[in-house]
Amino acid sequence: MDRSETQAGTALEKRRRAPVRLLRKVAVAFAGSALIVAGVAMLVLPGPGVVAILAGLGLLGTEFPTARRISHGANGYIRAAWQAVRRRLGRAD
């Protein structure tokens, strides 16, 4: 098989998968945003608001690098805050 045939096949395959990728990106954006909105609502309503927000950020992070960076930063901040609470209560890991 010639190199140009391989590249043509790859380009054709990418064009064929483009609608599926776009649909996945839209679905992830919608579901992640819905989780974040629900999490914000749960901050004042009964429910695990922070967990839902982090889940939404994690889901968005599968498709969007900026959301991944925010998720990692927020996760680190929350872990540090949780450790401070545990130390204050006298419970070490």
Secondary structure as UniProt FT lines:
FT   HELIX           3..44
FT   HELIX           49..61
FT   TURN            62..63
FT   HELIX           65..88
FT   TURN            89..90
//
